[in-house]
């Protein structure tokens, strides 16, 4: 599977296929679709049985949401270009600069916090626009283009801070963006849920979503069918950049300090969630709820292992192994899709 070609061909069985299938064939066809959600439920049950005093508690749920909400948002941001067959690495590098800038504008330049938030989101969207232009106009591989852009953003963050922390008194309104709780749960979880529903509606029920999936499946065919491939791909990068900026603002509100050493560790789990999401719900196609399940698998698995006393290296190891498995499954799903598309042609 090419790095910058995350194909968007869904493998979920149709109703007609399921109607003609035997019970055993139905299970085989549905297992890839709902395998990860089932695994998620089984992990919850397993850890709840093994860790009854710590895992199935409201405190643990709050901790998981507070810890993984920003990663989930970055994963959804990374997912948008993946729908169009591209990859955006600036979700990990950009959040370093954006959370620093959100604090620095207020502390060092006296900018009101709502204006600082808007400035950060606008700048992050502009970086997304730059990525889109590099990929679609300059025709640079999306992996290389966003890696270069992300490295520049990280260098700017280091230059801006001079390797020091950005610390100061922040207004309560800005801190409330992350610190507020609704029904006893962190508000960041509700942000992610609202964003997921919005992206699901756009991608599954609006023409722009169908266009992006068509571009991801075959950009040449999409262009021949009158879809403005360049415009929609650039728009996907802009949306990804803007969401990264929002995640940076929330990270700043959470940490209350800006430092260049924080942020890069979010890149791998964000990509893992997006890649893992392409293996479930709609296998072979990047999708919102698959991405949410992917992030939930990471959050539950890591939380459970850590409560068993896992060492500091458990989380990156878990993320890395899961990413390899997710890419392997996605590649297998694409090969199955290709084989299934060739069968009708061979029978003609």
Secondary structure as the mmCIF struct_conf table of DSSP 4:
data_model
#
loop_
_struct_conf.conf_type_id
_struct_conf.id
_struct_conf.beg_label_comp_id
_struct_conf.beg_label_asym_id
_struct_conf.beg_label_seq_id
_struct_conf.end_label_comp_id
_struct_conf.end_label_asym_id
_struct_conf.end_label_seq_id
TURN_TY1_P TURN_TY1_P1 UNK A 3 UNK A 4
HELX_LH_PP_P HELX_LH_PP_P1 UNK A 12 UNK A 14
HELX_RH_AL_P HELX_RH_AL_P1 UNK A 15 UNK A 20
BEND BEND1 UNK A 21 UNK A 21
HELX_RH_AL_P HELX_RH_AL_P2 UNK A 23 UNK A 50
TURN_TY1_P TURN_TY1_P2 UNK A 51 UNK A 55
BEND BEND2 UNK A 56 UNK A 57
HELX_RH_AL_P HELX_RH_AL_P3 UNK A 58 UNK A 83
TURN_TY1_P TURN_TY1_P3 UNK A 84 UNK A 85
TURN_TY1_P TURN_TY1_P4 UNK A 89 UNK A 89
HELX_RH_AL_P HELX_RH_AL_P4 UNK A 90 UNK A 107
TURN_TY1_P TURN_TY1_P5 UNK A 108 UNK A 109
HELX_RH_AL_P HELX_RH_AL_P5 UNK A 113 UNK A 136
TURN_TY1_P TURN_TY1_P6 UNK A 137 UNK A 137
BEND BEND3 UNK A 138 UNK A 138
HELX_RH_AL_P HELX_RH_AL_P6 UNK A 142 UNK A 161
TURN_TY1_P TURN_TY1_P7 UNK A 162 UNK A 163
BEND BEND4 UNK A 164 UNK A 164
STRN STRN1 UNK A 166 UNK A 166
HELX_RH_AL_P HELX_RH_AL_P7 UNK A 172 UNK A 179
STRN STRN2 UNK A 181 UNK A 182
TURN_TY1_P TURN_TY1_P8 UNK A 183 UNK A 184
STRN STRN3 UNK A 185 UNK A 186
HELX_RH_AL_P HELX_RH_AL_P8 UNK A 187 UNK A 205
BEND BEND5 UNK A 206 UNK A 206
HELX_RH_AL_P HELX_RH_AL_P9 UNK A 207 UNK A 217
HELX_RH_AL_P HELX_RH_AL_P10 UNK A 219 UNK A 224
TURN_TY1_P TURN_TY1_P9 UNK A 225 UNK A 226
HELX_RH_AL_P HELX_RH_AL_P11 UNK A 229 UNK A 255
BEND BEND6 UNK A 256 UNK A 257
STRN STRN4 UNK A 258 UNK A 258
TURN_TY1_P TURN_TY1_P10 UNK A 260 UNK A 261
BEND BEND7 UNK A 262 UNK A 263
TURN_TY1_P TURN_TY1_P11 UNK A 264 UNK A 264
HELX_RH_AL_P HELX_RH_AL_P12 UNK A 265 UNK A 277
TURN_TY1_P TURN_TY1_P12 UNK A 278 UNK A 279
BEND BEND8 UNK A 280 UNK A 282
TURN_TY1_P TURN_TY1_P13 UNK A 283 UNK A 284
BEND BEND9 UNK A 285 UNK A 285
HELX_RH_AL_P HELX_RH_AL_P13 UNK A 288 UNK A 307
TURN_TY1_P TURN_TY1_P14 UNK A 308 UNK A 309
TURN_TY1_P TURN_TY1_P15 UNK A 312 UNK A 313
HELX_RH_AL_P HELX_RH_AL_P14 UNK A 314 UNK A 347
#
